[in-house]
Amino acid sequence: MTAVNLKTLLKKANKNNYAIAGLVVTTWEDALAYTEAADETGIPIILQAGPSCRAFTPISILAKMFRYLAAQTKTPICCHLDHCFSYRECKEGIDSGFTSVMFDGSKMPLKKNINISSKISHIAHKYNISVEGEIGEVGYFKGKNSIGTDITEAKTYASKSKVDAMAISVGNTHLQTSKVAKIDYNKILDIQKITKLPLVLHGSSGISNVMRKKIATKTNVAKFNIGTELRMIGCKTLRESYNKNIKNYDKIRILKPSIKELKKATISVIKNIGPHIVKK
């Protein structure tokens, strides 16, 4: 199936009270497992290439890889370039074939964040490519603290930036290795009162499955970014496979079990927040 943009997926999700998983890719094996999970369940997903992924593999190669995988499945797949910190980086993603880009101007003054976001939106929308922006800063586990989203700033950003989705900070934290995030649910409700934009929660590995389900079905949060919990499963399986095959030098044989386990875990994640689909 042809890759779709972010707006298409999130608009439908909001309308039908579910959410889409933005699945963080680091290697081909991740992307393959995620796509197979989407194909098996019929649940759409977002393949995401963040900064750590791009430091290892060029943007142009990642775009082709995501597009190739999207073309192999009957399920809608969004090809998303995550956490770009400049117009130039977003433009490279647009030119390379991504169907969605995320500009992270959360550390910038509001006016500058709006100006760059709107500039990116202007060029992206010419090619039917979606743009995600961020207001409020999502911090890191054992790293920089989060700065919660200011409601007034969110209203201004949503109305002037021209983005298609807005990432917010309401207690979510990047790289959370356990599900202990204290999400300010009422703040999500307050934010959705001042904008119709689909909302996004980065750092969703730290959010409990019960809370993710509640947010997905009862709010305008239409996208949960999930990486750490799946990366932990993939790496754990990879270590086990390596230790069982200590004298084996066939890298593919060692890698394959991690793909299988990652696919199984992904199916659980996307079923929890996604639409109820009965496969024929």
C-alpha positions as CSV (number, residue, x, y, z in Angstrom):
1,M,0.0,0.0,0.0
2,T,1.2,3.5,-0.7
3,A,2.5,5.3,2.3
4,V,0.1,7.9,3.9
5,N,0.7,11.2,5.7
6,L,0.3,11.7,9.4
7,K,-2.8,13.9,9.1
8,T,-4.7,11.2,7.3
9,L,-4.1,8.7,10.1
10,L,-4.6,11.0,13.1
11,K,-7.8,12.6,11.8
12,K,-9.4,9.2,11.5
13,A,-8.1,8.1,14.9
14,N,-9.6,11.2,16.6
15,K,-12.9,10.7,14.8
16,N,-13.1,7.0,15.9
17,N,-11.6,7.3,19.4
18,Y,-8.4,5.4,19.1
19,A,-4.7,6.3,18.7
20,I,-1.8,5.3,16.5
21,A,1.6,4.2,17.7
22,G,4.7,6.2,16.5
23,L,7.2,3.3,16.6
24,V,10.8,4.3,17.0
25,V,13.1,2.7,14.5
26,T,16.9,2.2,15.0
27,T,17.6,-0.5,12.4
28,W,16.0,-2.5,9.5
29,E,15.1,-5.3,11.9
30,D,12.9,-2.9,14.0
31,A,11.1,-1.5,11.0
32,L,10.5,-5.0,9.6
33,A,9.0,-6.2,12.9
34,Y,6.8,-3.2,13.2
35,T,5.5,-3.5,9.6
36,E,4.8,-7.2,10.0
37,A,2.8,-6.4,13.1
38,A,0.8,-3.8,11.3
39,D,0.1,-6.2,8.4
40,E,-0.9,-9.1,10.6
41,T,-3.3,-7.0,12.7
42,G,-4.6,-4.5,10.0
43,I,-3.7,-1.7,12.4
44,P,-2.0,1.4,10.9
45,I,1.4,2.5,12.4
46,I,3.9,5.3,12.1
47,L,7.5,4.3,11.3
48,Q,9.7,6.9,13.0
49,A,13.3,7.9,12.4
50,G,14.7,9.9,15.2
51,P,18.1,11.6,15.7
52,S,19.9,8.4,17.0
53,C,18.7,6.5,14.0
54,R,19.7,9.2,11.6
55,A,23.2,9.3,13.2
56,F,23.6,5.8,12.0
57,T,21.8,5.7,8.7
58,P,21.4,8.6,6.2
59,I,17.9,10.2,5.9
60,S,17.6,9.4,2.2
61,I,18.2,5.7,2.9
62,L,15.7,5.6,5.7
63,A,13.0,7.2,3.6
64,K,13.5,4.6,0.9
65,M,13.5,1.8,3.5
66,F,10.3,3.1,5.1
67,R,8.6,3.6,1.7
68,Y,9.6,0.1,0.6
69,L,8.1,-1.5,3.7
70,A,4.9,0.6,3.4
71,A,4.6,-0.7,-0.2
72,Q,4.7,-4.3,0.9
73,T,1.7,-4.1,3.3
74,K,-2.0,-3.7,2.9
75,T,-2.1,-1.5,6.0
76,P,-1.6,2.3,6.0
77,I,1.9,3.2,7.1
78,C,3.1,6.8,7.8
79,C,6.8,7.4,7.1
80,H,7.8,10.0,9.8
81,L,11.0,11.9,10.4
82,D,11.0,12.6,14.1
83,H,12.7,15.4,16.2
84,C,14.2,17.6,13.5
85,F,15.7,20.7,15.0
86,S,15.9,22.9,11.9
87,Y,14.2,23.8,8.7
88,R,17.1,22.3,6.8
89,E,16.6,18.9,8.4
90,C,12.9,18.9,7.8
91,K,13.4,20.0,4.2
92,E,15.8,17.1,3.7
93,G,13.2,14.7,4.9
94,I,10.5,16.2,2.7
95,D,12.9,16.0,-0.4
96,S,13.8,12.4,0.5
97,G,10.3,11.0,0.5
98,F,9.0,11.0,4.1
99,T,5.3,11.6,4.4
100,S,5.6,13.4,7.7
101,V,8.2,15.4,9.5
102,M,8.3,16.7,13.1
103,F,9.9,20.0,14.0
104,D,11.0,20.2,17.6
105,G,11.2,23.8,18.5
106,S,10.2,23.2,22.1
107,K,13.5,24.7,23.5
108,M,13.0,27.9,21.4
109,P,11.1,31.0,22.4
110,L,7.5,30.7,21.3
111,K,7.8,33.2,18.5
112,K,10.7,31.5,16.9
113,N,9.1,28.1,17.2
114,I,6.0,29.4,15.5
115,N,8.0,31.1,12.7
116,I,10.0,28.0,11.8
117,S,7.1,25.6,12.2
118,S,4.9,27.7,9.9
119,K,7.7,27.9,7.3
120,I,8.1,24.1,7.3
121,S,4.3,23.6,7.2
122,H,4.1,25.9,4.2
123,I,6.5,23.9,2.1
124,A,5.4,20.5,3.4
125,H,1.7,21.0,2.6
126,K,2.6,21.8,-1.0
127,Y,3.5,18.1,-1.3
128,N,0.8,16.7,0.9
129,I,3.3,16.0,3.7
130,S,2.2,16.5,7.3
131,V,4.0,18.4,10.1
132,E,4.1,17.7,13.8
133,G,5.2,20.4,16.2
134,E,5.9,20.5,19.9
135,I,5.0,23.0,22.6
136,G,6.3,22.4,26.1
137,E,9.5,20.4,26.6
138,V,9.5,16.6,27.1
139,G,12.5,15.8,29.2
140,Y,14.6,12.6,29.6
141,F,14.7,9.9,32.2
142,K,17.8,10.6,34.4
143,G,18.4,13.6,32.3
144,K,16.9,17.1,31.6
145,N,13.6,17.7,33.3
146,S,10.4,18.3,31.4
147,I,8.8,21.7,31.1
148,G,5.1,21.3,31.0
149,T,3.0,22.7,28.2
150,D,1.6,26.2,28.9
151,I,-2.0,26.3,27.9
152,T,-1.8,29.9,26.6
153,E,1.3,29.2,24.5
154,A,-0.3,26.0,23.2
155,K,-3.3,28.0,22.0
156,T,-1.1,30.5,20.2
157,Y,1.1,27.9,18.7
158,A,-1.8,25.7,17.5
159,S,-3.5,28.7,15.8
160,K,-0.4,30.2,14.1
161,S,2.1,27.4,13.4
162,K,-0.1,25.6,10.7
163,V,1.1,22.2,12.0
164,D,-1.1,19.1,11.6
165,A,-0.4,17.6,15.1
166,M,0.9,19.1,18.3
167,A,3.1,17.2,20.8
168,I,2.6,18.2,24.4
169,S,4.3,17.8,27.8
170,V,2.0,16.6,30.5
171,G,4.2,14.3,32.7
172,N,5.6,12.1,29.8
173,T,9.3,11.6,29.7
174,H,11.7,10.2,27.0
175,L,13.6,7.0,27.6
176,Q,11.5,5.9,30.5
177,T,12.4,2.3,31.4
178,S,9.4,1.6,33.7
179,K,5.8,2.6,33.5
180,V,5.7,5.2,36.3
181,A,4.9,8.4,34.5
182,K,2.4,10.6,36.3
183,I,0.3,11.9,33.5
184,D,-1.8,15.1,34.1
185,Y,-4.9,13.8,32.4
186,N,-6.9,16.9,33.2
187,K,-4.3,19.0,31.5
188,I,-4.8,17.0,28.3
189,L,-8.5,17.8,28.6
190,D,-7.7,21.5,29.1
191,I,-5.5,21.6,26.0
192,Q,-8.0,19.9,23.7
193,K,-10.5,22.7,24.7
194,I,-8.3,25.3,23.0
195,T,-7.4,23.4,19.8
196,K,-8.9,20.8,17.5
197,L,-5.4,19.6,16.5
198,P,-4.6,15.9,17.2
199,L,-2.3,15.7,20.2
200,V,0.9,13.7,20.5
201,L,2.6,12.2,23.6
202,H,6.3,11.5,23.2
203,G,8.0,9.2,25.8
204,S,5.0,7.0,26.0
205,S,6.9,3.9,27.1
206,G,6.6,5.3,30.6
207,I,2.8,5.4,30.5
208,S,0.9,2.4,31.8
209,N,-1.2,0.4,29.3
210,V,-4.3,1.2,31.2
211,M,-3.6,5.0,31.0
212,R,-2.6,4.8,27.4
213,K,-5.9,3.0,26.6
214,K,-7.9,5.6,28.5
215,I,-6.2,8.5,26.8
216,A,-6.5,6.9,23.4
217,T,-10.3,6.4,23.7
218,K,-11.3,9.5,25.7
219,T,-9.1,12.4,24.5
220,N,-7.7,14.0,21.3
221,V,-4.3,12.3,21.8
222,A,-4.1,10.4,18.6
223,K,-0.4,9.4,18.6
224,F,1.8,7.8,21.2
225,N,5.6,7.7,20.6
226,I,6.9,4.3,21.8
227,G,10.5,3.2,21.6
228,T,12.2,2.3,24.8
229,E,9.9,-0.5,25.9
230,L,10.2,-2.2,22.5
231,R,13.9,-1.6,22.3
232,M,14.4,-3.3,25.6
233,I,12.5,-6.4,24.4
234,G,14.5,-6.5,21.1
235,C,17.8,-6.1,22.9
236,K,17.0,-8.7,25.6
237,T,16.1,-11.3,22.9
238,L,19.2,-10.4,20.9
239,R,21.4,-11.0,23.9
240,E,19.7,-14.3,24.6
241,S,20.1,-15.4,21.0
242,Y,23.8,-14.5,20.9
243,N,24.5,-16.4,24.1
244,K,22.7,-19.5,22.7
245,N,24.8,-19.2,19.5
246,I,28.1,-18.2,20.9
247,K,30.1,-20.1,18.3
248,N,27.8,-19.1,15.4
249,Y,29.0,-16.3,13.1
250,D,25.9,-16.1,11.0
251,K,24.6,-12.6,12.0
252,I,21.2,-13.1,10.4
253,R,20.6,-16.3,12.3
254,I,21.4,-14.5,15.6
255,L,19.2,-11.5,14.7
256,K,16.1,-13.4,13.6
257,P,14.7,-14.3,17.0
258,S,14.7,-10.6,18.1
259,I,12.5,-9.7,15.1
260,K,10.0,-12.4,16.0
261,E,9.7,-11.2,19.7
262,L,9.7,-7.5,18.7
263,K,6.8,-8.2,16.4
264,K,4.8,-10.0,19.1
265,A,5.4,-7.1,21.6
266,T,4.4,-4.6,18.9
267,I,1.1,-6.3,18.2
268,S,0.3,-6.0,21.9
269,V,1.1,-2.3,21.9
270,I,-0.9,-1.3,18.8
271,K,-3.9,-3.4,19.8
272,N,-4.1,-1.7,23.2
273,I,-4.5,1.8,21.8
274,G,-5.7,1.1,18.2
275,P,-9.0,0.4,16.5
276,H,-10.8,-2.9,17.0
277,I,-10.2,-4.7,13.7
278,V,-11.5,-8.1,12.9
279,K,-9.1,-9.7,10.3
280,K,-10.9,-11.7,7.6
